[in-house]
Amino acid sequence: MTSQATGAPVAAVDLGSNSFHMVVGRVEPGPRLLVLDRMKERVRIAAGLEEKRITDEAAERALACLARFGERIADLPSTHVRAVGTDTFRRALNGESFLERAKEALGHPIEMVSGQEEARLVYQGVDQSVDPPAHDRRLVVDIGGGSTEVINGTGSVPGLGRSLHMGCVSFSQRYFPGGTITREAFTRAMSTGGQLLGRISREFRATGWDHTLGSSGTIKAIERILLENDLSPQGITRKGLKRLREELIAAGSVSNLKLRGLSHERAQVLPGGLAVLSCVFAELPIESMVASPSAMREGLLRDLVGRLYSGDLRDGTVDRLMEQLQVDRDQANQVQAFALSLFDAAKGPWNLRPRQRNQLRWAARLHEVGRFISFSGYQRHGAYILENGELPGFSLQDKRALAILVRCQRGKLNADEVRHLRKDHPRLVACIRLLRIAVSVHRRRSPKELALPTIGISGLHLTLSYPKDYLSHRAMTRDGLLHERKRQDAVGLPLTVR
């Protein structure tokens, strides 16, 4: 970490299915992260899903919360803020459109992450709160409002991560409607949970673990209730969970619960959360668990600080993928260098941002990743790999942008797609044009450095001007660029080559 990190404020915002959390910190020498502020609001966005859509009422609760968060971090540059949406936003049909409104309320971009990326961030957050041996084997469980993440790892390095569609809100609504608690409801909930966990339990049991850690409000609340009500002096244990289930069944209803350490808000989702945790203990199996004070938001903050000062995890992900799928690094490096030179010349007129430069850089390095499957249509194979593969550090939006860039690097452009992208993602269209040019001029795969054209830009019109007679002696390059001009012109993206 460089010295410039000292004193820099950063913030992480976790848009969970039950609660929204924000932590603001400052990077101190050491390096270490000093927490300056925490904000949390229970917005119950998962409870506001109807027919797989976020209702207006739930949306207004969420937007009001984000506006308050936004005021707290209004002075921070967006490069120092990372905000992510999780399970509910992945499942909601209007999740992406809501996140656009949420971005306006917060004042900073909001990413949507996959379940496995969420699991990795949880593990990274929990890692900061424990101090067992450096090479211990850990199992980490996080129970959210809509999903449960299970992750194993060794020391600080996460390993297998899985996300399951079961959470404290979704299970409470489904099996304990109106707050009614019965033994039969617990049996049904745990049967469903057992089926979901049964699909992953064997691979986790095969690796084993030395310590089991729990993350999230549900697990912390259950640990507190067990201790304060003398249900389990050892904290979260299999026997303690069984005794707590009996307490809830005897009460018969959430409104009748009289447990020390249980807030009214947590009581509404406790039956579902307890059912999920009981399933985890039964299926993996687990004898005891310690609740961690840290969670995904701390993992987000750690990830952000790493991006700013210690090296971006996404660069390592790209390098590993290149190695695994045998990408020609010399060719990738040449295409990358040429594309970025074009980008640096075009960024002013087209108002391109550092985010687009990163996307173009990664796409150039990965543009031939699909050749591992087949040369024919390799751009489509590459796009599928990038959009559907697990890429640690990448949000779903970034993966989608990478996939579009790689798919559109060559061949005929789709006029309808370009029209849609020009409306919603004009900067991505600019990157597509630059990548196509870089790929076209490097078709010869020569180690010789190619001359860079002078770029002229007027609105959408892009002009490439080469030194006199340069193209007249390079027929393949000239014809390739003239062919590219026709393809861009055909979809309303005027290109001149001279």
N, C-alpha and C positions, 0 to 999 in steps of 0.2 A: 504494500500500500504506500503510495507516495505521500510526501509531506503536504501536498495540496489538499489532502483529505481532511486534515485537522480542522475541527470546528465546523465542518460542512453539515447543514441540516438535511435530513432525508426523512421520507414518510412512506409507510406502507398501509394500504387500505384493502381489507378483506371483506368482500361483499358475500357473506355467507347466506345460507338458506334460511337461517333463523335470526342471526344477529349480524350487524355490520360492525367491524372493528377497525380502528386506526391507531397506529403507533407512530410517534414522531421521535426521532433520535438525532444525535449529533456524533460524528466520528471524532474520537479522541486519540491522542498518541498511544501507542502500544502495539497494534491498534486495538481499540475497543469501542463499543458503541454505547453511548450514554443515552438512556431513554429520557426524553424531556416531557412527554405527554402521552396519555392514552385516552381514547374516546370509544365508547361502546353504546350501541342502541339496539334493542331487540325490535326488529322491523317485521319479522315473521313473513318473509316474502314467499316461502314455500307454502304457508298456510293460505296465501292469496292466489294460489293457482286454481283456475277453473277451466276445464276442458283444455288443459295444457297451455293456458295463456295467463300471464300476469294480469290480474284485475286492475282497474283504475284505482281502486281504494288502496291496494297493496303498493301500486306504483307511486301514489302520492306520499305514502308513509316513507318509502325508500328515498324518494327525491328530496323530501324535507330533511331527512337525516343527512343525505350527501351534501346538501346546501350548507348545513352546519359544519360538517367536516371540511368542506371547501373553504369556508371562511378562515378556519384555523391554518390552512396550508396555502392560502392565497398568494403569499409572497415567495413560495418555493417554485423554482423552474420545474417544468414537467420532467426533465431529465433526472430530477431528484425525488420523484414520486412514482411509485408503482402501485397500481390498483388493479385488482382482478375480481372477476365474477366466477362463481363455481357451479355446483350441480344444478340448481334451479334455473340458472340462466342458460345452461347447456340444454336443458330439457324443454324449456318454455318455447313455444312457437314464435312468440314475439320477444324472445330474450335479446336478440341482437339489436332490434329496433329500440327496445327499452334502454339498452346500454348507451345508445347515442344520446338519449335524453339525460341519462345519468351522467354522462361526460360533461354536458353543459352545466348540470347542477354542481358537480364536484370541481369543475374548472380544470380537469386533467384527464388524459386518455384512460380508458378502462379496457383491460384485456379480458378475454375469456380463456380459461385454461382447461386442458383435458383432465380426466380423472387421475391419470397416472402422473401428470405434471403436478396436480394438486397433492398427490401422495408424496412426491419428492420434496415439495416445499414444506409439507408438514414435518417430514423427517429432519429436514435442515433446520427448521425452527426448534424442534424438540432437542436437537443436538446441543443447542446453546445453553440448555438448562440443566444438563446432567454432566457428571464428572466421573463416570466409571472408567475402567482401563481403556486405553486407546484402541485396543483391538477386540473389545468385547462384541459379542453378537447380540443385536437388539431387535426386538419386535415392537413396533409402534402402531397404535390404533387411535384413529381420530373419528369420533361420531359427530357428524354435523346434522343440520336440519333435514337434508335430503339425501345425503350419502354417507357412507362409512369407508374410510381409507385404511388399508392394512399395508404396512411397509416393513421389510426387514433390512438389515444392513450390518456392516461391521465398522465399529467406531463411528467416525463422521461420514462414512461413505454409504449412501443408500444403495440398496440392492433391488429386490423384487418389490414392486408396488402394485396394488390393485384397488380399484374403487368400485363399491357395490351400491346399488340403488336401494338403500335402506337407511333411514335417519330418524332422529327423535321426533321431528314434526310429521313426516310422512307416515311413520308407524303409529303415532298417537292418533292421527286423524283416521287412519284405516281400521285400526283394531280397537281403539278406545274412544269412539265418537261421543261427543258430549261429556267427556271426562269420566264415563262409566268404566269401572275396572272389575273384571271378572277373571276367574282362573281359566275359563275357556278361552277368553281373549288372549291371555298370555300364551296359552298352548298354541293357538293359531299363529300368533305373531312369531313365536319362537320356531315353529315349524317352517314358516316362510323364510325366516332368517337363516335357519339351518340349511335349507336347500341352496340358498345363495352362497353361503359360506362353504358348503360342501364342494362347490366347484373349484375353490382355490385352496382348501385346507391342506390337501396332500402336498402341494408344492412348497407350502410354508413349513409344514411339519418336517419335510425332508431336509431342510437347512438347519432347523433348530435355532435356539437363542438362549442367551444367558440372562437377559433382563427384559422385562415387559413394561412399556411406558404407555400411558394414555394421555391423549391431548383432546382439548375441547371443553366447552362449558358443561356438557352432559357428564363427562367422566369426572371432572373436578367437583361437580355438585354431588355426584353419587359418593365420592370419597368423603366429602365433608359430612353428608348425612349419615353415612355408616359410622363415622367416628363420633359425631356429636350425639348420636342416639344409642351409643353403646351396642350397635348391631354387629360391629366387627372391629375390635381394637387394633387389628393388623392392617386396617384399611380395606382396599378392594380385594376381596377374596371370593372364591366360589361359594363358600358357606355364607359369607356376608350378603352376597347378591340374592341368595335363596331366601334369607331372612327378610330382606327388604321387599322382595316380591310378596311374601306372606303379609307384610304390613300393609302394602297397597291393596291386596285382595281383601283383607279384613276391613279396610276403610270403605271399599266399594265404589268410591267416587273421588275424583280429584278434589272436590270441594270439602271432603271430610278429612283430608290429610292433615295431620297435626305433627309434623316432624321438624325438629330443630334443624336449622340450617337450610330449610327449603323455602325459597321465595315463591310468591304467588305466580310470577311469570314462569319460573322453572317448573312449577308443579304441573302446568298445562301440558308439558311435553315429557315429563318424567316417565310415565308408563312406557311410552314408545322407546325412549332412550334406554331404560332399564332392560326392556325386552331385547334390544339390539346387543347391548353389552353382555347380557346373559348368553346369547347365542354365540358371541365371540369366544367367551370362556369355555363353552361346551364343545364347540367344533374344532378349535385349533389344536389342542385344548390348552387352557391357561389355569394356573392355580392362584396367582396373585398378580397385581398390577399396581404401579405407582403413577399417580397423576402428575403430569408436567405442567409447570406454570406457563410454558411457552407453547405456541401453536403456529399455524401457517403464516400469520402476519409477521412473526419474527423471522420465519424462513424467507418471506418476501423481502424483508429489510436486508437480510444478509445477502440475498441474491442481488439486490439493487446496489449495495455497497461494492460487491464484487464486480458488477458491470462497470461501475464508475472508476474503481481504483485498482482492482486486483486482476483484471482480465475477465472477459465476458465468457461465461459458461457456454454460450451458443457457438462461439468460435471452436471450442473443443468438440462440441457435438458435430459440427460440420466436418471437422478434420477426421473424426472417427468414422463418420459415414463415408467419406471419401476413401478411407482405408478399407473399410469393410466391403465396399462395392467396387473397388479397384478402379477408381477414377484416375484418368491421366492427369497428373498434377501439373506437368509442364503446360499442357494445353489449357487447363483451368486457370493457371496463373496468368497466361498471356491474355486470355479473354477477360479476366478480372481487371488486369491493369489497363487494358484498352477501354473497357466499359467505364471504369472509374474516372479515367481521363476525360471521356465524353461527359460524364456526370458533372465533374467539377467545372466544366465550361458551360454547362446548361443550367446549373442549379440556381443561378441568379435570375435569369429570365423566366424560368419555370417555377420559381419559388420552391425548390426541392429542399427537403429537410434531412438531417442526419439519419433519421429512421429509414428513409428511402435509400440512402447510400449504403446502409448496412444490408437492406434487403437485396439490392442490386449486387453487392459484393458476395453475399452468400449464394445467390442464384447463379452468378457467374462461376463460382467454384463447384457448384453442384449441377450445372446445366447438362452434363453428360452422365449423370448418375443412373439414368434409365438404360444405358447401354449394357449394364450388367444383365439385364433381362433379354434385350434384343436391340439390334441396330434399327430395325424397322419400327418407326413410330416411337423412337426412344424418348422423345419429349413428353409423350403421353404417359409412358411407363414411369419416367422420373417424377412427373406431377403426382401420380398416384402414390408413389413411395413417400413423397414429402407431405402430402395431405393426410395420409393414413398411418404413416409410421410414427413411432414415439420419438420425439426430438426434445430431449431435456433442455429446459430453458426457454423454449419457444411457446408463445401463446397460440391459440387456435387461429387468431387473425394473422399472425406472422406466418404460420404454416400455410395458410390459404394463399397469402400473397406470394410466398415462395413457389407454391405449386402453379399459380397462374403465370408467373414469370417464366418458369421452366417450360410449361406447356406451350406458351406463346412465343418461344424463342425462334421458331422456324416454321415454315409452311404457311399456308393461307390463314389470314386473320378472319375471325368471325365478326361480321359487321354489327350484329345485334349485341354481341358481348362487348365489343369496343365501345359502342354507344352507351351501354350500361356503365361500363367502367369510367368512361369520360365524365359521366354525371356524378357518380359516387366516389370514384377513386382516381381523379385526374393525374395525380402524381405517379400512381402505379402505371398508368398508360405511358407516361414519359419514360419510366424505367424499362418498360417492354420495348419501346422503340430503340433505346440505347443498347439493350442487350442483343436485340436482333442484329443490329449493325455490327457489334463486336463479334458475334458468332459468325456472321457472314464473311467478314474480311479475314477471319482466321481459319477458313476452311482448308487452306493448304497445309496447316499444321506445321509450319516452318518455324525453326528456332530463331530466325532473324526477326529483329524488331521492326514493326511496320510503322510507316509514317502516319502521324495523327493529322486528320483534316482540321482545318479551321472551321469552327461552328458559328453559324449565324442563325438567330432565332427571331421570328416575328410572329407572335401569337402561337398558333399550332404549326406554323411553317418552319421546318428544320432544313438548313442548308449545310451541306458538307463540301468544303472547298479544299481540294488537294493541290500540291505544288504542280506547276506546269509540267505536262508530259508524264506525270507519275502514273496515272491510270492507263495511258496509252501503251505502256510497256507491261501491263499486268492485266491481261485480258480476262482471266478468271475472276479476279477481284472486281474489275470494272463491271463485268456482266452480272456478277452477284449483287452488286450495289444497285445497278439499274433494275434488276428483277425485284429487289427489296423496295425500291422506290415505287414500282407499280403496285405492290401489295399494300404498302402504307397509304398510297394515294387512294386506293380502292375503298378504303374504310374511312376516308375523310381526314387522313393524317398526311398532309402534303410534305413531300421530301424532295429536295433538289440535290443532285450530285454533280459536281463539276470539277 
